[in-house]
Amino acid sequence: LTTLLPDGRYQIVLRNIDSRKKAELALIDSERRFRLLTENIHDVVWTTDNKLKTIYISSSILNLTGFVPEEYYRKPINELVTPISYRLILDTFRKEVEKLKGGFKMAKRNFIPLEIKLLHKRNGNVWVDLKVTVLQNQFGEAVGFQGIMHSIEDKKQSLELLTKHKKKYEFALKYTQSGVWELDGSLLKIKLDKNLFHLLGFENNEFKPLLSDWIKTIYKDDRIFVVDILQEILDKKISQKTFEYRRIHKNGYIVWFKDYAKAVTDEQGNVVEIIGTSKDISREKHIEDKKFKYYAGLQLLIDSAIEFLHLKTFKDISNYIGESLIKIIPDSIIILASINETEKTALLKNVYGANMPKLMEEFKQLKWNPFDEKMDITDNFLTKTKQRVLTNYEGGFEKFYEEISKRKFNEGVRKLFDFNKVYLIGIAAEDNVFGSIAILLKDNVKIISQDFVEAFIYLASANMHKKYIENKLNLERDKLQKSENKLKDLNAKKDKFFSIISHDLKNPFNTILGFSGILLNKADTLERDKIEEFSKLIHDAAGSSYEMMLNLFQWAKSQRGKLEANIEKLDINDVINKNIQLFASESVKKEIKVIYEPEKDLHLNSDINMLETIIRNLLSNAFKFTKHKGEIKITVKKNQEFIQIEIADNGIGIKEENKAKMFNIDSGKSTYGTDKERGSGLGLILCKEFVEMLGGKIWFDSEEGRGSTFIFTVPV
């Protein structure tokens, strides 16, 4: 600094500006570096003064807008952007300036995002994303804007295209009766398309975004079904599912929906969301239902024409009628009653389409059981049942009730059967009325085709009448068959009776004839002791034969159903020993050893005639099939309930193919004994009948060539 002094001299003051020069040089270098950086990036750097005049813009602006930087320096900003964008920039700058004036301290790097349109030199305009910050001086005053921007034209075009698609999508959803929904992975929150609300008659604000609220609109019988599907998707058992279900409209009627649900997973495969579409298919369902009911009715007629031929009883036919009607007239109640035309009464047989346990409980509360109480019916009611056409009771269930019951119609009955439409049709053919069918309907339920119902009941009535005629014929046939069978049975029993006499009296008479012949031919040569012995055997055999005759006549009485067991206390040892003596001659003749070691106190309560007949026949078979010098062993066992008697021989045994025939009367064929002995073949059959009459069981164990053991039990 140089100053002229009064004396003509100069005063020179020297100041060190080295640091300032270095700062200026650093600033120049920094600006050079800044420009170098901005000129070599794709994004555009833009700086303005506080009047929004461009003071710097990077050369990349040429690629973005077709303008060179010099054109931005010359033109005001309102000629470089669209009017709306200019207004946005101006308003943003003013707001920031007002904040600063109000003492607001702006944070460093406080960038404000703006989406604006720059004018393009040739192609209209360009969407850019501009992030700007306010430039301040050392006093905190706004001196301009600085920002960086890049093209978002592709993004904006995509958004515009997306918006167009969205409008088309919303249009499609609206006019195809569809909507979309998104459910979070916790099955708690759900986002619903507004169309879904409108399809059910609701507004958006009438529901919280909760699955539980949305579930409430689902028809109660379908709720578990829908929730289970969502849970299966969430559990990754399935990834997607198409399903149909019902919802309740705000006005109370049912709306059918068809949903497509799909899982959305993260990178680890976890289900984070379930998305889906819902389409109102009520119209399709209605058409489908009409077709189904029509074809179901047609198929019913075809099937029933065949099915009725296989049903055997009136009850079977009645059940088939009720079950079939409830299929072709769903959401109805079918009441089936029998009719007694002579008494003019009806009796409830069954109710179809109702919860029977609940219905019976309601009847109980009304102190009325129509299943047990015959109801007097009017002549008018009876006339209608004979017509076999559907009759509509204009007065509803109350009018119908008055014609079938003496009871006064009350509110309890009205509550139980709250139906406004009642149809009646009879099951009748020729002059016979078999029953009546009442069809109870709500107002919104219709019978698709009365013709099908009437045709079906006509078939049912014809088959009821056919079954009625068949039953009458079968009754007469049964009577005739019983008479014929009784005659055959009497003849068979007569033949059996004489066969048994021949069979059971053979051994005693052999004894009598054998020993009497010896006495006749050798009386003068026999010693007195032998004569006495043989005479005693003849006497005993004759006495036994007499007893057997009595026993056989008793059995004959049993075959006519007139024999009853005469229970008395018996000593089993006496019974067995007595019957062993009957076969003394057989024992001597075939040199067969009979082993029986009686035990003390072997008493029981039984019928002596039946018991002796059983033991006698089993001993007879043992002697018959045991070879000479064989052995027969009798064993008796007793417990608290039964006495078990075993008669074992070491004879020829039973062939395997004959074992199943031993107690069968149809086989009725005797096998020759070891000495060509013959029998009637009825002895074992008689044993089985008597053992079972006494309350016991009989069985055997046999091996061909080694012998047989017959065992039976009788109660103590």
LUMLUMZA-174443 format. One record per residue: residue in one letter; y negated, z, x negated of N, C-alpha, C in turn. Coordinates in steps of 0.02 Angstrom, whole numbers, plus 50000, padded with zeros to 5 digits. Layout:
BEGIN
aYZXYZXYZX...
//
This chain:
BEGIN
l500595000049956500005000050000499395000049954t498894995349961498304994749917497684996349958t497225000649930496615002749965496015001849917l495424998649941494814997749901494415004249904l494275006949846493895013149843493145011649842p492695016649856491965015449855491695013249787d492015015549737491765013749671492015006949648g492315003449692492524996749675493224996449646r493525002349643494205002349615494715001849672y495314999949656495864999349704496355005149695q496555007849752497065013149751497725010249776i498215010749736498875007649753499375013349762v499705013349824500225018349839500895014749843l501345016949804502015013949803502505018149845r502895014849890503385018349932504085015249921n504575019449917505265017049906505565014749974i505685008149982505975005350045506685002850033d506985005549984507665003249967508145004450025s508125010350056508595012050110508465007650171r507825006150185507685001950244507934994950233k507824992350172508064985650157508824985250163k509144990550139509874990550145510094990550218a509724994250260509894994650332509794987850365e509224984450345509094977850373509634972950354l509814973350291510354968850267511014970350303a511144976850315511774978750349511764976350421l511154976650453511094974350521511214966850525i510914963350477511014956050474511754954450464d512064958250421512774957050407513204958750469s513004964150503513384966250563513324960950618e512694958250624512604953150675512994946850656r513014945450590513394939650568514134940550584r514384946550571515084947950585515224947750661f514744950550700514824950450774514874943350800r514404939050773514404932150795515044928550773l515264930150713515884927150688516474928950732l516484935350753517034937750796517004934450865t516404934450894516344931750962516454924350965e516294920850909516384913650910517114911650901n517534916350883518234914650869518724917950918i518504920250975518954922851026518884918651089h519394918751131519394914751192518924917651245d518884924451246518434927551295517704926051276v517264926351325516554924751316516164931351313v515764932151261515314937951255514624935751278w514334939851322513704937851356513234943851352t512604942651325512104947851320511464945351352t511154949851393510514948051426510004953551412d509364951751425508844956851420508794960251488n508294964651496508234968251559507994963951617k507804957551601507634952851654508214948351672l508794949951641509414946151651509374939051623k508924938251571508894931851536509384932151478t509764926751469510264926651416509934926651349i510134931451307509884931551238510454930051190y511064930451214511624928251173512224926951218i512574921451202513214919951235513644916251185s514264917951181514704915051131514884907851150s515064904051099515194896851110515794895551156s516214900551169516794899551213516584897851284i515924898751299515684897251366515764889851383l515764885751329515844878551339516524876951371n517054880151346517724879051373517784881751444l517404886951459517464890251524517074886651578t516454884251562516024881451613515784874251600g515904871851538515654865151521514934865251497f514594871151500513914871751474513934874151403v513454871651361513394874151293512964880451294p512984884751244512594890951244511844889651254e511574884151225510854882851230510644882151303e511104879451346510934878551416510874885351450y511274890251430511234896951457510584900351434y510354898651372509734901651347509134899151386r509154892851408508594889751441508564891651515k509144891951548509154892651621509164899951642p508844901451697508894908351725509614909451752i509794915651759510484917351778510664914851848n510154914451892510314912351961510514904951964e510394901151909510594894151907511274893351872l511554898951849512184898651813512764901651852v512614905451906513134908551947513004906952020t513494908052062513414906852134512944912052163p512624910652219512154915452249512454922352262i513064922452287513384928952301513494932752236s513704929052184513824932252119513164934752089y512624930852096511964932852071511744939352105r511834939652171511644945652208512064951652185l512704950652171513144956052147512914958652079i512754953952033512524955951966511864959651971l511404957152010510734960052017510784967152047d511184967852099511254974352131511574979352083t512074977052046512414981551999511934983951945f511514979351917511044981251864510524986151891r510284984851951509774989351980510054996351991k510664996652015510975003252027511055007051962e511255003551909511345006851844510675009151816v510155005051826509485006951802509245013051839e509345013351905509125019051946509485025451922k510125024651904510495030551879510185033251816l509995028551771509705030751708509025034051719k508645031351765507995034251780508075041151811g508605042051845508725048551877509025053651830g509065051951766509305056651716510065056251704f510375051351734511105050551724511245048251653k511685051751620511875049951552512505045751555m512445039751532513005035051535513475036251477a514115036651492514605037551439514665031251398k514845032151334514945026351292515525022251320r515465015751310515975011051332516095011651408n515555012851444515605013251517515565006251546f516135002751550516154995851573516224995551648i515834991151678515854990151751516214983551765p516774983751802517144977551815516824973651874l516724967251863516464962851915516864956451916e516994953951975517294947351982516764942752012i516564937651972516014933351994516214926051985k515814921852015515934914652008515374911551965l515564908351908515094904551867515104897351890l514504894351888514474887151904514764883151847h515174878051864515464873751813515054867251812k514994864551754514564858651747514834852651786r515514852351792515804846451826516234848251887n516544854151887517064855651938516874861451984g516264861452008516084866552056515944873252024n516424877852028516314884451999516984887251974v516904892851936517484895951903517474903451915w518044906151937518094913451945518194916551876v517804921951862517894925651798517904933051812d518244936451767518254943751768517744946051716l517204949351736516664951451691516654959051687k516714961551626516644968751616516004969851577v515504973251608514834973951577514664981351567t514204982251520513924988951510513174988151501v512794993351517512064993151511511864994651438l511424990651410511164991851343510554996351348q510515001551305509965006351308509625006551240n508945008251241508595009251178508655016451158q508265018451105508335025351080508055030551129f507685028051179507415032651229507855033051292g508415029551290508885029751347508675025051402e508235020251388508005015551439508445009351438a508555006451496508955000451501508564994551475v508854991051427508514985351397508904978851408g509494979251441509874973151454510604974651472f510974969251480511694969451496512084966351439q512664968951425513114965551379513824966051408g514184960551406514854960551434515314955351405i515914955751424516424950951402516784948451464m516924941951465517234939151525517754933851507h518224933051554518744927951546518924925151615s519214919351613519364915851676519934919451713i519844920151778520384922551822520504917451878e520364911251860520434905851910521154905351936d521634905751889522334905251910522524911051956k522284916951938522434922851978522134922052048k521494919752051521164918952115521494913552158q521704908252124522054902952162522714905652191s523054909752149523674912852172523544917552231l522994921352226522824925952280522654922152344e522274916652335522094912652394522724909652425l523174907252381523804904452406524214909952440l524204915852409524564921552438524274923452505t523614923252509523284924952573523484919952627k523494913552607523704908352655524424909652678h524844911052627525554912352643525624918552687k525204923552672525234929752710525054928452783k524534924252792524334922652861524894918852897k525204914152859525764910452888526334915252904y526444919952856526984924752864526864929252925e526234931652931526064935852988526124931853054f525934925553050525994921253109526744920553128a527154919353075527884918553087528174924953115l527984930653087528254937053111528054938253183k527414936553197527164937953265527524933653317y527604927253302527864922653352528624921953348t528944925353300529684925753300529914932753319q529444936753344529614943553366529944947553310s529634947553250529924950853192529414955353158g529664959453114529244963853074529614965953011v529244968952964529554971152902529444978652893w529874981752852529804988852838530024990252766e529754995652738529934997752670530065005252673l530655007252649530855014252651530945016752580d530635022552565530705025152497531405027952484g531565028952421532235030952401532435037852424s531965041752449532135048452473532315048552547l532265042652578532395042052650531915046452691l531305047152666530815051352701530245047052729k529905043352683529315039552704529495032252715i529165029252764529295022352781528635018852796k528565012752770527995008452786528225003352837l527835002652890528044998252945527514992852957d527764986952967527324981452986527034982753056k526404980853066526084982153131526454978653188n526774973053172527144969453224527704973753254l528014977953211528554982253235528294987153288f527694989853275527404994353325527274990553391h526994984653385526824980753445527444978653484l527994977253448528614975253482528884980853526l528704987053508528934992753548528384995653592g527814992253594527284994353638526844999853612f526885001353546526505006753516525925004053474e525445008353461524915006853413525095010153346n524785007553292524955010053225524835017553218n524305020053249524125027053240524555031853282e525015029253320525445033553360526055036153321f526115033953259526685036053218526445038353149k526765043553123526665045453054527135041153012p526965040152948527385035752906528025039452883l528385042352931528985046152916529585042852950l530135042752913530745039752941530975043653002s530895050253001531125054453058530775052353123d530125050653119529765048353179530025041553203w530155037253154530385030553172531095030853200i531505035353174532195036153199532185038053273k531685041753295531655043953364531605038053413t531375032253389531325026553434531995022953441i532485024753398533155021653402533545024653460y533905020553496534325022853551534815028153524k534885033653561535245039553534535955038053511d536305033453545536995031853526537025027853462d536455024953439536455020653380536165024153318r535895030153326535525033353271535965034753211i536545037753223536995039453167537225033053132f537355027853171537565021453144537045018753096v536405018753115535875016053073535775020453010v535755027053019535655031552963536225030952912d536835030052937537415029252892537345023052849i537085017552878536995011352840536485012452785l535915015652802535395017052752535665021452696q536075026352715536365030952665536855027152620e537245022552648537715018652607537345014252556i536775011552577536375007452530536095011952476l535835017752495535555022452447536085024952398d536705025952423537255028252380537575022552340k537295016452347537535010552310538245008452330k538455010552389539105008152414539045000852436i538464999052461538314992152478537604990752454s537454984452439536774982752416536344980052471q536654977352523536284974552579536714974652642k536394974052699536764974452761536344971352817t536684967452859536384964952921536714968452979f536324971153024536624975053079536184974553141e536494975953198536154975653262536174982653294y535634984453327535584990953360535044990653413r534954996353448534474996553504533925001553490r533324999853514532755004453512532485005353583i532095010553592531805012053658531075010153658h530885005553702530185003553709529775009353737k529125009153725528685014353749528745015253825n528895009753859528965009953932529655012053955g530105013553907530745016453926531345011753926y531235005253921531815000753923532074999453851i532674996653848533014995653784532814988953754v532674988953689532524982853651533054982053596w533374976453594533884975053542533544972453479f533754974953420533494972653356534064970553311k533904965653269534364963753216533994964853150d534254969153108533924970953045534314968352985y533934966452933534224964952868533934969852819a534354973852787534134978952740534404977452671k533984978552619534184976952550533924982252503a534324984052453534124989052404533664985952351v533164989852330532754988052272532894993152218t533094990852158533314995452106532844995052046d532855000452005532485000451942532924997651886e532664998051824533034995251768533704998651756q533755005051777534375008751768534865007751827g534655003751876535095002451933535035007551988n534565012151983534465017152036534075014052095v534275015652155533925013052214533275016952224v532725013452217532065016652224531755015052291e532025010052325531715007952387532215003852427i532155004052493532544999652536532044995652577i532094989052573531644984852612532044981252666g531714979452719532084976252773531634972552822t531954968452861531614964852916531944966852981s531554966953034531804968453101531594962853148k532074960353185531924954953233532144957053303d531704956053350531864957453420532334951953446i532964954053461533454949153485533654950653557s533214953953593533374955853663533524949753706r533144944453697533254938453738533934935453722e534084934953656534734932153636535294936553663k535184943153660535704947753684535804947053759h535254946053794535304945253867535714938953884i535544933453849535914927253860536644928053840e536734931253781537414932453757537804936853805d537464941953832537784946553878537994942853943k537554938553967537714934754027538314930154015k538314926853956538874922553940539514926653933f539434932453898540034936653888540324938953954k539874941153998540124943654063540434938054104y540144932154098540434926454135541124924854109y541164924054042541814922354013542294928154018a542014934254015542444940154023542754940254093g542344938554143542604938254211543124932854218l542994927054188543474921554191544114923454155q544024926554095544614928554057545004934054093l544634938354127544964943754165545434940854218l545194935754253545614932754304546244929654274i546154926354216546724923254183547214928554158d546934933754124547364938954096547704943054151s547314944654203547584949054255548144945654294a548104938954301548644935354336549304936454302i549284937054234549894938354195550034945854192e549504949754180549594956954170549874960454232f549644958354290549884961454352550644960854360l550924955554332551644954454338552044959654298h551714962654247552064967454204551944974754223l551474975854269551334982754290551854985054340k552114991154328552704993254366552554997754425t552005001454422551865006354476551175005254505f551075008354564550405008054595549885011254549k550085016654515549625020054470549425015454412d549905011754385549755007054331549265001654354i549384999054414548934993954441548234996754453s548205002854481547555006054495547155007154431n547495009654379547155010854315546905004254285y547314999054290547114992554263546504989954301i546474990954366545894988754406545274992354382g545304999154377544715002954357544485001354287e544945000954239544764999454170544484992454162s544744987754201544504980854197543814980154226l543684983354283543034982854315542484985954272i542644991354237542134994554196541954990254136k542414985654117542264981054062541794975554084i541904972854144541484967254166540854969654202i540824976154219540214979054248540044985354209p539814984654145539654990554105539064994354135d538995000554111538455005054136538505006154211s539115006254236539225007654307539735013354314i539815015754374540335020654390540805017454442i541445017554427541945014654473542355020454503i542325021054569542695026354604543275023154641l543885025354625544485022654655544795027954700a544935026154762545235030754810545805027454847s546315031454865546855028954907546665029854980i546935025655022546775025755093547415026855133n547385031755180547925032555228547655030155295e547865024055313547585020855373547775024655436t548385027455437548615031055496548195037355508e548085041255454547705047355460546945046155459k546755040155438546045038455427545735043255378t546075043855321545825048255267545825044455201a545405046955155545375044255087545455049955038l545785048554982545885053654930545675050654863l545195053954830544955051554766545515051654714k545615046054679546145045454629545885045554558n545325042154547545055042054479544335039554480v543975041554427543275039354418543235036354348y542995030154343542945026754279542215025854261g542075026554195541385025854171541005032354170a541345037954187541015044454188541345049054138n540975054154117541245059454074541635064254119m542305063354119542715067054167542675074654160p542725077454098542655084754093542005087354122k541465083754106540805085754133540785085054208l541075079554234541085078354306541475083754342m542045085754315542455090954346542085097654346e541695098954293541295105054291540755104954345e540465099154355539955098454408540275099554476f540865096654487541225097654550541355105054561k541535108554507541685115654511541075119654533q540495117754505539885121254524539705119854597l539885113954622539765112354692540295115254739k540805118554707541385121254745541715115854787w541825110254752542105104454787542545100654738n543165099554757543615095454715543875089654757p543545083954754543755078254796544435075454777f544695077454718545365075154699545915078654739d545745084454766546235088254806546095088154881e545515085854900545305086254969545285079355002k545695078555052545685072255090545025071855129m544735065855128544095064955162544185060355222d543945062555279543985058355340543515052455333i543765046555350543355040555344543225037655413t542665034155419542475031255483542825024655495d542835022455557543125015955574542745010355537n542085011355531541675006455496541885005655423f542015011455391542235011455321542905007855315l543365009455361544035006455359543994998855370t543564996755414543474989555427543234986055365k542764989155329542494986155268543024985455213t543464990355208543984990055157544484984455170k544584982655233545064977355250544784970455235q544124969855228543814963255220543894960355150r543984964455099544064962355030543474958355003v542864960055028542254957155002541784962854983l541354961654934540884966854912540364968054966t540324974354989539834976355039539324980855007n538694979155013538154982954984537904988155034y537934994555015537664999855058536915000355046e536534998155096535804998055088535525005055077g535845009955105535595016855099535795020155034g536125016454989536335019354925536915024154933f536975028754885537545033254884537545037954944e536965039854967536925044455024537255041455086k537125035055099537425031555156538175030955146f538385029355085539095028855070539445035555079y539115040855057539405047555060539525049655133e539055047855176539115049855246539725046955281e539975041355257540545038055288541215040555261i541205044455207541845046655178541915054255175s541415057955196541465065155189541155068855248k541485074155269541195078355322540655082855294r540655083755228540165088155198539465085255203k538985089655211538295087455215538055085255146f537705079655145537435077055082536895081855058n536965084254995536475088954969536205086654902e535735090454876535405088554814535885088854755g536385093254759536885093754705537275087254698v537475084554754537845078154754537375072554732r536745072854756536255067654737536155067554661k536115073554632536015074054559536625071454522l537215072854550537845070854518537925063254519f537765060254575537835052954582537155049954600d536715049854551536035047454563536025039854554f536325036454602536365029154600536055026254663n535655021054653535305018154710535685012354742k536155009454704536535003754731537275005454732v537595004454790538305005854797538624999854832y539164997354801539554991854830540244994454846l540524992254902541194994254922541624988054931i542244988554909542734983254920543414986454928g543824983754972544484986754984545034983154947i545574987054934546194984154907546674983654966a546744977654993547134976855055547464970055055a548034969755089548394963455096548824963855159e548864958155195549224958055258548944963455304d549364967855328549124973255372549094979955335n549144979755269549164985955230548524987055192v548234993055197547654995055158547895000055106f547814998255042548075002554989547535007254960g546905004954962546395009154934545705005954939s545215009454911544525006954911544235007854842i543745003554827543385003854763542645004254779a542315009454752541595009954758541295008754689i540805004254685540465002554622539755005154626l539585010054584538925013254584538515010454527l537905008054544537475004854494536775007854494k536465007954434535755009554429535345003354450d534705004354459534274998854482534264992954433n534304994554367534244989254316534914986054298v535454987854333536114985054320536314980454377k536574974654359536784969854410537504967754399i537834965854454538494962854449538374955454435i538604953154376538464946354355538734941254405s539354942254428539644937554475540074941254525q539844941654587540234944854640540874940854653d540844934354642541434930154654542014932254610f541844933654545542374935754499542684942354521v542254947054541542494953554563542944952854624e542724949054672543114948154733543774944554720a543754939554674544364935954657544854940554621f544584944954578545004949654541545334954654590i544944957254637545214962054685545724958554731y545614952154746546104948454786546774948154749l546744946754683547354946754643547684953654642a547264958754633547514965654631547854967454697s547534965554753547804967154819548474963554829a548504957254808549134953554816549694956854776n549524959254716550044962554675550224969454701m549734972854730549884979254763550374978054820h550244972954859550684971354916551374969354891k551394965354837552024963354807552414969454784k552064974154752552384980254729552634984454788y552254984454841552444988154902553104985354930i553144978754934553754975554960554344976854912e554204976254847554724977554797554984984654802n554534989354811554744996354816555184997554878k555004994254933555414994954993556114991954981l556134986154950556774983054934557174987254885n556824989954834557174994054785557445000454816l557075003154865557305009154899557955007754937e557965002254972558575000355008559134998754960r558954995354905559464993654855559745000054823d559295004854810559525011154780560005014854826k559835014754890560275018154938560965014954937l560965008154937561605004554936561975005754871q561595005854815561905006954750562205013954745k561835018854772562085025754770562735026354810s562755023054867563365023254908563945019954870e563805014354838564315010754800564545014954741n564055017854706564225022054647564635028154667k564445031054725564805036954749565535035254764l565635029354794566315027154809566705025954745k566385022654696566715021354632566875027954596d566405032654600566495039154566567075042954597l567125042654664567675046054698568355043054678n568375036454673568995033254652569165034954580a568645034954536568765036554466569005043754458k568705048154498568895055254494569605056354520k569775052554570570455053054597570965050954543d570825045154511571275042854458571285047854400k570705050654385570655055454330571055061754347f571015063854409571365069854432572115069154421f572385063454444573105062454437573305061654364s572875058654324573025058054252573055064854219i572585069254239572575076054210573205079954229i573405079254293574025082654314574605080454271s574655073854260575195071154219575145073754148h574545073954122574435075954053574595083254041d574315087754084574375094954072575035097854094l575395094654140576035097454163576625094854124k576515090154079577065086954043577435091954000n577085096053961577425100653915577835106053951p577565109454003577965114454038578595111354070f578505105454099579085102254130579595099954078n579355098054020579825096353966580245102453947t579905108253946580265114453931580785115953984i580565115354047581035116754103581625111954101l581475105454095582005100454096582465100954035g582165102353978582555102753916583045108453916f582775114353930583215120253926583685120753986s583455118254045583915118254102584485113254091g584345107754055584865103054038585395105953992i585155110053943585615113353897586065118153935l585745121953982586145126654022586645123054066l586425117454093586865113654137587475110854100n587355108354041587885104954004588305109753960k587995115353939588355119653891588375126953914a588325128053978588315135054002588965138853985d589535135153987590175138653974590285139953900t589905136853857590005137853784589455142053753l588895143053790588335146853762588465154353767e588215157753718588255165053720587745167653771r587885173753794587455176553848586735177253824d586655179153761585965180053737585575173653740k585915168053721585575161553724585425159553795i585885160953840585765159253911585155162953936e585115169453918584535173553940583885170853909e583935169053845583335166553810583075160153842f583565155353855583365148953884583125149853956s583445154453991583235155754061582525158454063k582375162854014581695165654011581175160253996l581365155753949580895150253933580765145853994i581305144554032581235140454093580795144054143h580895150554151580505154554198579765154554179d579645155754113578945155954090578605149254098a578965143854083578675137154090578515135554161a578975137654208578845136454279578225140154301g578185146554278577585150554296576955147454268s576995145254205576405142054175576215135654212s576725131854234576585125754271576215127254335y576415132654368576095134654430575355136354416e575255140154361574565142054344574145135854327m574465131154292574105125054274573925121054336m574355120954386574205117454447573585120454480l573565127154479572975130454507572345128554468n572425128654400571845126954357571595119854370l572075115254377571885108254387571535107254454f571775110754504571435110254569570725113154565q570655118554523569985121354513569525116054479w569805112554430569405107454396569215101854444a569695100154487569545094954537568955097054581k568935103554596568365106054634567715105254594s567765106354528567165105754487566895098654487q567345093754490567135086754492566785085054557r566915088754608566565087654672565945092054676g565805095654620565215099854618565295106454653k565925108454667566045114554704566305120254661l566405118954596566695124054551566135127554514e566145134054516565685138154478566085142554432a565815143854373566155148054325566205155154352n566815157854349566935164754370566975169154308i566415172254291566375175954228566675182954236e567135184454189567445191154188567595192954115k567725199354104567865201554036568575199654017l568655196553958569305193953936569455196353866d570115196853851570345198153783570575191453755i570215188853706570355182253680571055181853649n571295187453622571965187453592572495185953645d572415188953705572895187753759572885180553781v572285177753785572215170753808572555166053758i572435167153693572715162753642573475163453640n573725169753639574455170753635574805167753696k574495168453754574795165753814574875158153809n574385154853782574405147553776574865145253719i574935149353667575415147653614576125147353643q576265152153689576935152453719577095146253760l576575142953787576695136953826577015131353784f576895131753718577135126453674577725128853631a578095133753656578655136453617579175131053604s579335127053656579855121953648579635116653598e578995114953600578735109953553578775112753482s578615119153475578645122353409579345122253381v579845123853426580545123853403580775116853388k580605112253434580845105453428580585102053364k579925102853347579645099453289579595104053228e579875110253237579865115153182579165116053154i578705116853199578005117753180577845125253180k577535127453126577355134453119576645135553146v576595140253194575935142053222575705148553191i575115148353158574855154353124574255156853163y574305163053186573735166153219573765173553205e573275176253173573245183353157572695186553199p572885189653255572385192553300571985198153267e571365198553285570945204153264570795208653323k570645214853308570515219553362569815218353392d569755220453454569115220353489568805213353492l569215208553513568955201753523568885200553598h568375203453627568255202753698567635198353710l567635195053767567065190953787567035190553862n566475188353887566385187253959566385179753972s566905177354006566965170154017567425168854077d567525162354091567975160254145568665158954114i569165162854135569815162454104570155155654116n570065152754176570385146354191570125140854145m569455140654138569155135554095569355136654022l569335142954000569485144553931570205142753914e570685144353959571385142753947571485135153945t571135131553989571195124253990570965121253924i570415123953896570145121453832570655122653777i570905128853770571375130553716572025126753724r572255126253785572885122853798572855115553777n572305112153795572245105053777572185104053701l571815108453668571745107853596572405109253560l572795114253585573455115553556573925109653569s573875106753628574305101053646574195095353597n573545093853582573395088553534573635090253464a573575096653445573805098753379574555097753371f574955099853421575675098853418575845091353420k575475087753460575615080653469575535076753403f575015078453364574855074453305575065077853239t575455083353244575715086553184576445084453173k576605082753111577285080453096577775086253095h578415084753094578935089853090578815094253029k578945100753040578865105952989578125106452966g577695104653012576985105352997576725112353013e576055112853016575765119553024575135118953067i575055123653113574455124153155574165131153145k573525131453130573215137853116572635138953165i572645144853196572115146653244571695152253214t571035151253213570575156253184570045157853236v569865164253240569345166453287568815170153247k568175168353258567615171753227567125173953282k566815179553270566375182253322565725184653290n565155183153324564515186253306564215189253369q563585190953367563295194453424563215190053485e563185183453474563055178953531563655174753551f564055172653502564595167953517565255170053486i565805167553517566465167653486566625160453468q566835159353407567015152753383567765152453371i568095147553402568825146753396568965140153362e569375140453308569555134453271570315133453277i570525127353293571235125553296571325119853247a571655121353190571735116553136572465114653128d572575108253113573255105953099573245101853035n573845100853007573895096652947574265090252964g574075087553023574405081553049574125075053021i574125070053064573965063253040573215061953037g572815066353067572085065553065571845059953111i571205058453108570885053453153570575047953111k570705041853132570405036153098569645036153107e569305033653056568565033753056568285030153117e568595024353135568335020353190568435023653258n568865028753261569015032153325568605038453335k568255040753283567915047253287567365047353340a567015041753345566455041553393566705041353466k567345039953477567615039153544567955045453570m567975050753530568405056453547568225059853612f567575060453627567375063953688567095059053740n567255052653732566965047453775567475045453829i567285046353891567745044853946567895037353950d567415033253924567515026053928568095023753884s568235027553831568795025553787569455026953822g569495032753858570045034653902570735032153883k570855031653819571495028753797571845033753752s572475035253769572865040153731573165036853669t573205041053616573535038853555574235042053552y574725038353531575405041053526575435046453473g575825051753488575935057153440576445055253387t576615060053345577085058653290577795057353316d577945059953376578595058453406578515053853466k578015049653463577865044853516577675048353582e577385054553577577165057953637576565054153666r576525054353732575965051053765575545056153804g574925054353814574485058653855574035054253897s573615057553936573155053653979572525051353943g572395054553886571775052953849571175056553876l571295061253924570735064753956570685072053936g571135074353894571145081453876570505083653842l570265079753792569655081653755569045081053800i569045076253846568485075553892568435081753936l569015084053959569035090153999568785096153959c568995096553895568775101953852568015102053845k567715096153833566995095753823566615097853886e566865095653945566535097454008566535104954018f567125108154006567185115354018566795119353967v566825117253903566435120753851565695120753868e565435115053889564725114553905564555118353969m565015118454017564905122454078564865129854062l565235131954009565225138953989564635140553942g564255135453923563665136653882563795136153808g564345132753788564495132153718564465125053692k564735123953631564755117353600565455116153572i565635109853565566275108053536566185102253488w566545102553431566505097253381567155097253341f567215092653293567835092453254567685089753184d568165091053141568145088553072568835085853057s568875079553036569525076553026569515071552969e570085071152935570185066252882570855063052892e570865056552895571495052952909572015054652856g572615056652880573175058352835573185065652813r572635069452828572605076452806572545081352863g572415078952923572385083352980571695083853012s571665087953065571045088753103570925096153119t570285097853125570085104553147569605103753205f569785106453263569345106353321569045113253329i568375113553337568015119853340567605119853404f567605125553438567155126153496566895133353499t566325134053529566015140653538565915141953612v565965148253630565785150353698565385156853692p564905157853736564505163953732564925170253741v564725175553705565075181953711564965184953780
//
